[in-house]
Amino acid sequence: MKKRFLARAPAQLAAVCLGLLPTFGWACACGCGMFDVGANTAFPNMSDSGWSAWFRVDTMNQDRNWEGASGARASDNLDKDIRTWFYTVGGQYMFNNAWGVMVEAPIFKRSFTTTGDGTAYPAATINTTPMTALGDIEVMGIYSGFSPDMTTGLNFGVKLPTGDYTGPYIRSNGLPASNPNSTSGGVAYDRDTLPGTGSTDLLLGGYHVGGLSSDNRLAYFAQAKYDVAVFTRDGATGSYRPGNELDAGAGLTYAFDKTGPFDSVAPLLQVLGSWRLQDSGMGASRNSGYRRLLVAPGINARIGKTRVFADAEFPVAQYVKTDVPASGNVGQLVAPVILKFQVAYDF
């Protein structure tokens, strides 16, 4: 039987730490980069079999226009609202105490409300286009062999261009075009709001967790992840390269023993940050690129081999890059809160 992660610490501590490593770098310069830190199981799991699997739901409503470091008039931005539900299925296998692999696949369900430009929709009208599609699949390796207790490790891998990066095309009558390359319509979604970037990215990250009390009930974690696109694809609007992105997080948690039906309950508090460079290429929006800091209270609980995680992430500081006012379209849509819920099972 292989040594369990954090074997000298309470099971509650490990259960919490299992929920705090990076998730996907989904394509969305309007704000989805915040999902790059938060609930996931990228730490080595506690299962004797080495297998873990999870299902996660994330949601946010980007309905506030932001320019620079402050809120701005909605009339400055032709885009009005982006409502998104992310459904992610993931799995992890640890071959031994040092090496493992993780795979995640997201599904986007999104509605995009924007002002018609006379191509996709009649000019000056407000229209909403729904879209449900596969996002970019991520494959990550895990190395946790720096110490016997597996509390320090590296994550490395690739993001594959499996997500839809062309988007729905609309005829002038508002109906979907049968030919995605038709010139009779226009693209309803910008490249930075689509489920996929069309790029193959390299991913590199690291993490560390540890106890702050003699019984390890009070614990901390810190982690970071860098995403850089190395191969890109052009789209109907021209060349496009997503901006490189650095995401990091740190947090505290306290583990309680059996509470009600739960074998363990651990409240936590995280600080999450992202720094994304501006997208580039003819198909890129100048309203892209941001720096953001969020505070995220949450909770992690375990019943047998099942773990449940939930948090709410609130921005406390954010700066977004925007176009010049003369363009007539200035600002990025931001969300007042991001919600996450995840169920995981250790086989």
C-alpha positions in Angstrom: 0.0 0.0 0.0 1.5 3.3 -1.0 2.0 6.1 1.6 -0.9 8.4 1.9 -0.6 12.1 1.2 -0.1 14.0 4.5 -0.2 10.7 6.4 0.9 12.4 9.6 -1.8 15.1 9.4 -5.6 14.6 10.1 -7.6 13.4 7.2 -9.6 16.7 7.3 -6.5 18.7 6.4 -5.8 16.5 3.4 -9.4 16.7 2.3 -9.3 20.5 2.3 -5.9 20.7 0.5 -7.3 18.3 -2.1 -9.6 21.1 -3.1 -7.2 23.9 -3.6 -5.1 23.6 -6.7 -5.5 25.1 -10.2 -8.3 24.3 -12.5 -8.7 25.2 -16.2 -7.3 28.2 -18.0 -10.6 28.6 -20.0 -10.6 31.1 -22.8 -12.4 34.3 -21.7 -10.6 37.6 -21.4 -13.8 38.9 -19.9 -13.1 37.2 -16.6 -13.0 33.4 -16.8 -9.3 33.3 -15.9 -10.3 33.4 -12.2 -11.2 29.7 -12.6 -7.5 29.0 -12.8 -7.3 28.9 -9.1 -9.8 27.3 -6.8 -11.5 24.0 -6.2 -9.9 20.9 -7.8 -8.0 17.7 -6.9 -4.6 18.4 -8.4 -2.9 17.4 -5.1 -2.1 13.7 -4.7 -5.3 12.0 -3.6 -5.9 10.0 -0.4 -7.1 6.9 -2.1 -5.2 3.6 -1.7 -6.2 2.7 -5.3 -4.7 6.0 -6.6 -7.9 6.9 -8.4 -10.0 10.0 -7.9 -12.8 11.5 -9.9 -14.8 14.7 -9.6 -17.7 16.8 -11.1 -17.6 20.6 -10.7 -20.1 23.3 -11.4 -19.0 26.9 -11.7 -21.2 29.9 -12.5 -20.9 33.6 -12.9 -22.9 36.5 -14.4 -20.7 39.2 -16.0 -23.1 42.1 -16.1 -21.0 45.1 -14.9 -18.8 47.2 -17.2 -15.3 47.9 -15.9 -12.7 50.3 -17.3 -9.2 50.4 -15.8 -9.5 50.1 -12.0 -13.1 51.1 -11.6 -16.7 50.6 -12.8 -17.9 52.4 -15.8 -21.1 53.3 -17.7 -22.8 50.3 -19.4 -23.3 52.5 -22.5 -19.6 52.6 -23.1 -19.5 48.8 -23.9 -21.4 47.2 -26.8 -21.4 43.9 -24.8 -24.0 43.9 -22.1 -24.0 40.5 -20.3 -22.3 37.1 -20.3 -23.9 34.4 -18.2 -22.0 31.2 -18.0 -22.4 27.8 -16.4 -19.3 25.5 -16.5 -19.7 21.8 -16.0 -16.4 20.0 -15.6 -15.6 16.3 -15.3 -12.1 15.3 -14.1 -10.0 12.4 -13.0 -6.7 11.7 -11.4 -4.4 8.7 -10.9 -1.3 8.5 -8.8 1.1 5.8 -10.0 3.1 6.0 -6.8 4.1 8.5 -4.1 5.8 10.8 -6.6 4.1 10.7 -9.9 0.5 11.1 -11.1 -1.6 12.4 -14.0 -4.8 14.5 -14.1 -7.3 15.2 -16.9 -10.2 17.6 -17.0 -12.9 18.3 -19.6 -15.2 21.3 -19.3 -18.6 22.0 -21.0 -19.6 25.7 -21.4 -23.2 26.7 -21.3 -23.2 30.4 -22.1 -25.5 33.2 -23.2 -23.9 36.4 -24.6 -25.9 39.6 -24.8 -24.4 42.3 -27.1 -25.3 45.1 -29.4 -25.9 44.3 -33.1 -23.4 45.7 -35.6 -25.5 45.3 -38.7 -23.9 41.9 -39.7 -24.7 39.3 -37.1 -27.7 41.3 -35.9 -29.5 44.5 -36.9 -27.5 47.6 -35.9 -28.1 49.1 -32.5 -30.3 46.3 -31.3 -29.7 44.3 -28.1 -29.5 40.5 -28.8 -28.7 37.4 -26.8 -27.1 34.3 -28.3 -26.9 31.0 -26.4 -24.1 28.5 -26.8 -23.3 25.1 -25.3 -20.0 23.5 -26.3 -17.0 21.5 -25.2 -14.1 23.6 -23.8 -10.4 23.0 -23.9 -9.3 19.7 -22.3 -6.3 19.9 -20.0 -3.8 17.0 -19.3 -1.5 17.6 -16.4 1.4 15.6 -14.8 1.9 15.7 -11.1 5.3 15.3 -9.3 5.1 15.2 -5.5 8.4 13.5 -4.7 10.2 16.5 -3.1 9.4 15.3 0.5 8.1 12.1 2.1 4.8 13.6 3.1 4.1 14.8 -0.5 3.3 18.4 0.7 5.3 20.1 -2.1 4.9 19.4 -5.8 4.9 20.5 -9.4 2.1 20.4 -12.0 3.0 20.4 -15.7 1.2 19.6 -18.9 -0.8 20.9 -21.9 -4.1 22.5 -22.7 -5.5 21.0 -25.9 -7.4 23.0 -28.6 -10.6 20.9 -28.2 -12.9 23.8 -27.5 -15.1 25.6 -30.0 -13.1 28.6 -31.1 -15.2 29.7 -34.1 -18.5 30.2 -32.4 -22.1 30.5 -33.7 -22.6 32.4 -37.0 -25.8 34.3 -37.6 -27.6 35.2 -40.8 -29.0 38.7 -41.1 -32.5 37.3 -40.2 -31.1 36.1 -36.9 -31.1 32.4 -37.7 -27.9 30.2 -37.4 -26.0 30.0 -40.7 -25.7 26.4 -42.1 -22.2 27.2 -43.4 -19.9 28.5 -40.6 -17.7 30.2 -43.3 -20.6 32.0 -44.9 -20.0 35.7 -45.6 -23.7 36.5 -45.3 -23.6 36.6 -41.6 -21.2 37.6 -38.8 -19.7 36.1 -35.7 -22.0 36.5 -32.6 -19.2 35.7 -30.2 -15.8 37.4 -30.0 -12.7 35.1 -29.7 -12.2 35.9 -26.0 -15.7 34.8 -25.1 -15.7 31.4 -26.8 -15.2 28.1 -25.0 -11.9 27.4 -26.8 -8.8 29.5 -27.5 -7.9 27.5 -30.6 -4.4 27.3 -29.1 -2.2 24.5 -27.6 -0.8 25.8 -24.3 2.0 24.8 -22.1 1.1 24.7 -18.3 3.5 24.8 -15.4 2.6 25.2 -11.7 3.7 24.3 -8.2 2.1 24.0 -4.8 3.0 23.6 -1.1 0.8 22.9 1.9 1.6 22.7 5.6 0.3 22.8 9.2 0.3 25.8 11.4 -0.7 24.1 14.7 0.8 21.1 16.5 -2.2 18.9 15.5 -2.2 20.3 11.9 -5.8 21.3 12.2 -4.9 24.8 11.3 -3.2 24.6 7.9 -2.2 26.7 4.9 -1.6 26.3 1.2 0.1 28.3 -1.6 0.2 27.6 -5.3 0.8 29.2 -8.7 0.3 28.3 -12.3 1.5 29.8 -15.6 -0.2 29.3 -19.0 1.5 30.2 -22.3 0.1 29.5 -25.8 2.7 27.9 -28.1 0.6 26.9 -31.2 -2.4 29.1 -32.3 -5.2 28.9 -34.9 -6.6 31.7 -36.9 -10.4 32.2 -37.1 -12.9 34.0 -39.2 -11.9 37.3 -37.7 -8.2 36.8 -38.4 -5.1 35.8 -36.4 -5.5 35.4 -32.6 -3.2 34.6 -29.7 -4.6 34.5 -26.1 -2.5 36.4 -23.6 -0.2 34.5 -21.3 -1.6 34.1 -17.8 -0.3 33.7 -14.3 -2.7 32.6 -11.6 -1.9 32.1 -7.9 -3.7 31.4 -4.6 -3.0 31.1 -0.9 -5.3 30.2 1.9 -6.0 29.0 5.5 -8.2 26.2 6.7 -9.3 24.7 10.0 -10.4 21.1 10.2 -13.1 19.9 12.6 -13.9 16.3 13.5 -17.2 14.6 12.7 -20.1 17.0 12.4 -23.6 15.7 11.9 -23.5 13.3 8.9 -20.0 14.5 7.8 -16.8 12.7 8.9 -15.0 16.0 8.7 -15.8 19.6 8.0 -13.3 22.3 7.2 -14.1 26.0 6.6 -11.5 27.9 4.6 -10.5 31.3 3.3 -8.6 31.8 0.1 -7.0 34.8 -1.6 -6.9 34.3 -5.4 -5.2 36.4 -8.0 -4.7 36.4 -11.8 -2.6 38.4 -14.2 -3.4 38.0 -17.9 -1.6 39.8 -20.7 -3.6 41.4 -23.6 -4.7 39.1 -26.4 -2.9 39.8 -29.8 -3.7 39.4 -33.5 -6.2 40.7 -35.9 -9.0 38.8 -34.2 -8.2 40.0 -30.7 -10.1 42.6 -28.8 -8.3 45.5 -27.3 -10.6 45.1 -24.3 -8.6 42.2 -23.0 -6.0 41.6 -20.4 -6.5 42.1 -16.6 -5.1 41.9 -13.1 -7.5 40.7 -10.4 -7.6 39.8 -6.7 -10.4 37.9 -5.1 -11.3 36.8 -1.6 -13.1 33.4 -1.4 -14.6 31.9 1.8 -15.6 28.3 1.4 -16.1 24.9 3.0 -14.9 21.4 2.4 -16.6 18.3 3.9 -16.1 14.5 3.6 -18.5 11.6 4.0 -16.6 8.4 3.6 -14.8 8.5 0.3 -16.9 11.4 -1.0 -15.7 15.0 -0.7 -17.8 18.1 -1.2 -16.4 21.6 -1.8 -18.1 24.9 -2.2 -17.0 28.6 -2.2 -17.9 32.1 -3.3 -15.3 34.3 -4.8 -15.6 38.1 -4.5 -13.3 40.6 -6.3 -11.7 43.1 -4.0 -9.4 44.7 -6.6 -9.2 44.5 -10.4 -7.7 46.4 -13.3 -8.7 45.7 -16.9 -7.2 46.9 -20.1 -9.6 48.7 -22.4 -9.7 50.2 -25.9 -9.5 54.0 -26.6 -12.7 55.9 -26.0 -12.8 57.0 -29.7 -13.5 53.3 -30.7 -17.0 53.6 -29.2 -16.6 50.2 -27.4 -14.7 50.5 -24.2 -14.6 48.2 -21.1 -14.7 44.6 -20.0 -17.7 42.8 -18.4 -16.9 41.6 -14.8 -18.9 39.5 -12.4 -19.7 40.6 -8.8 -19.2 37.0 -7.6 -18.1 33.5 -8.9 -19.7 30.4 -7.3 -18.2 26.9 -7.3 -19.5 23.5 -6.2 -17.6 20.3 -6.5 -18.2 16.6 -5.6 -15.2 14.2 -5.7 -14.9 10.5 -5.0 -11.7 8.7 -3.9 -11.7 5.1 -5.2 
